[in-house]
Amino acid sequence: DEAETMLGLSVFSVVPTVRGGTTAGKELIMVEKARSPGAEAFRTLRTSLSMLGGAEKHRVFLFTSALPGEGKTFCSINYAASLALMGHKTLLIDGDLRKPSVEKALLGRENGHPGLSEYLAGEQKLGQVAQATKLEKLSVVCGGKVAGSPAEMLGKDGLGGIIEDALGHYDRVVLDSAPITAVSDTLLMLKNVQTVCLVVRAARTSGRYIQRCAQLLQSAGAPLEGVILNRMPRRRGPGYGAYYDYQPHGSYGKKEVYGAK
């Protein structure tokens, strides 16, 4: 209720804190922990987004967050998996070119396979960068080699090309993107997507950062539809608060907490 009042946006789903390690297989809780409350939260998210209406206008989804460590990659991976399990042929694209993490989280490896960077550079076609996953109807385009200038690559609108190609072969496209307040890359991607979901770490991230992020997205014309509250504590206890002040990260680096990618 507080999140909806503060932002004027719907909360699509609340994902509870999921116990476990950071190993890649456990990132895909839709498969590894299919009966868990976490997996059920992504089914709720799938249902909530399907009720937006006009399926043709809601085929391309972008997941972002205000800060690193909110869980946007975790949420994008499991939402994409939920679509695939529902029978939708789905393509997950790692659009976080500065710190791509989908390949390791979803496939369990970093094998140097060409990805979005190579596509944007004109070196590869969609069929060459898309990889199969353990789910029959889920494919992934990883980040590829770390780009020297991601903003410039995205600014050339090459992303529009891969999405157009993807929509000719897939029912749904899900993009994982960089945190809004960390870099400007995500703002350059907005014109190519139909639905934006803002991932927020529940009971931790400061409300002012979330509001600032929402304002940036809306000012850029983003189709911001709602919020996902991630890593909701299972119990309320002494010292529990709805929002805590959160210092901005000095650098955009790796997180070692499960569900925080």
VENURLIN-V881871 format. One record per residue. N is the residue number from 0. D_LAST is the distance of its C-alpha to the last C-alpha in Angstrom with 1 decimal. Layout:
N | D_LAST
N | D_LAST
//
This chain:
0 | 25.1
1 | 24.2
2 | 21.2
3 | 23.6
4 | 26.4
5 | 24.6
6 | 23.0
7 | 25.6
8 | 23.0
9 | 22.6
10 | 19.8
11 | 19.2
12 | 17.6
13 | 16.4
14 | 13.8
15 | 14.9
16 | 13.2
17 | 13.0
18 | 14.6
19 | 13.8
20 | 12.4
21 | 9.6
22 | 11.9
23 | 11.2
24 | 13.8
25 | 12.5
26 | 9.4
27 | 12.3
28 | 13.8
29 | 16.1
30 | 17.9
31 | 17.4
32 | 17.8
33 | 19.7
34 | 21.8
35 | 19.3
36 | 18.9
37 | 15.2
38 | 16.6
39 | 19.4
40 | 17.2
41 | 16.0
42 | 19.6
43 | 20.5
44 | 18.1
45 | 19.7
46 | 23.1
47 | 22.5
48 | 21.6
49 | 24.5
50 | 26.8
51 | 26.4
52 | 29.3
53 | 30.3
54 | 28.3
55 | 29.2
56 | 27.7
57 | 24.3
58 | 23.3
59 | 20.7
60 | 17.5
61 | 15.0
62 | 11.7
63 | 10.8
64 | 10.4
65 | 12.6
66 | 10.6
67 | 7.5
68 | 5.5
69 | 6.7
70 | 4.5
71 | 6.1
72 | 5.1
73 | 5.7
74 | 8.6
75 | 9.9
76 | 10.2
77 | 12.0
78 | 14.0
79 | 15.1
80 | 16.1
81 | 18.0
82 | 19.9
83 | 20.8
84 | 22.0
85 | 24.1
86 | 25.8
87 | 24.4
88 | 24.0
89 | 20.5
90 | 18.9
91 | 15.1
92 | 14.8
93 | 12.1
94 | 13.4
95 | 11.1
96 | 14.0
97 | 13.4
98 | 10.1
99 | 10.1
100 | 7.7
101 | 9.0
102 | 12.1
103 | 11.1
104 | 8.8
105 | 11.6
106 | 14.7
107 | 14.2
108 | 15.5
109 | 15.6
110 | 19.2
111 | 19.7
112 | 20.5
113 | 21.4
114 | 19.0
115 | 18.7
116 | 20.0
117 | 23.0
118 | 23.7
119 | 23.7
120 | 25.9
121 | 28.3
122 | 28.2
123 | 27.0
124 | 27.5
125 | 25.1
126 | 26.7
127 | 26.0
128 | 22.2
129 | 21.4
130 | 20.6
131 | 21.3
132 | 19.0
133 | 20.2
134 | 20.7
135 | 23.9
136 | 23.1
137 | 19.6
138 | 19.3
139 | 16.6
140 | 17.1
141 | 14.7
142 | 14.5
143 | 17.5
144 | 18.7
145 | 17.2
146 | 19.5
147 | 21.8
148 | 21.9
149 | 19.3
150 | 20.9
151 | 24.2
152 | 23.1
153 | 21.6
154 | 24.5
155 | 26.9
156 | 25.8
157 | 25.1
158 | 22.2
159 | 25.0
160 | 26.6
161 | 23.8
162 | 23.3
163 | 27.0
164 | 27.3
165 | 24.6
166 | 26.3
167 | 29.4
168 | 27.8
169 | 25.1
170 | 25.3
171 | 21.8
172 | 19.3
173 | 15.7
174 | 13.9
175 | 10.3
176 | 11.0
177 | 10.5
178 | 10.6
179 | 14.2
180 | 15.4
181 | 14.0
182 | 15.8
183 | 18.2
184 | 17.1
185 | 15.9
186 | 19.4
187 | 21.0
188 | 19.6
189 | 20.7
190 | 24.2
191 | 23.1
192 | 21.3
193 | 22.8
194 | 20.3
195 | 17.5
196 | 15.2
197 | 13.7
198 | 10.8
199 | 11.8
200 | 10.9
201 | 14.3
202 | 16.9
203 | 15.1
204 | 14.6
205 | 18.0
206 | 19.8
207 | 21.1
208 | 17.8
209 | 17.2
210 | 20.8
211 | 20.7
212 | 17.7
213 | 19.7
214 | 22.8
215 | 21.5
216 | 20.4
217 | 23.7
218 | 25.8
219 | 24.4
220 | 25.6
221 | 22.3
222 | 22.8
223 | 20.6
224 | 21.3
225 | 19.4
226 | 16.5
227 | 14.1
228 | 13.9
229 | 10.9
230 | 11.4
231 | 15.0
232 | 17.1
233 | 19.6
234 | 22.5
235 | 23.9
236 | 25.5
237 | 27.2
238 | 25.3
239 | 23.0
240 | 22.6
241 | 21.3
242 | 19.8
243 | 19.8
244 | 20.2
245 | 17.1
246 | 17.8
247 | 16.1
248 | 14.2
249 | 16.9
250 | 14.8
251 | 11.6
252 | 10.3
253 | 8.0
254 | 6.5
255 | 8.3
256 | 7.7
257 | 7.4
258 | 5.7
259 | 3.8
260 | 0.0
//
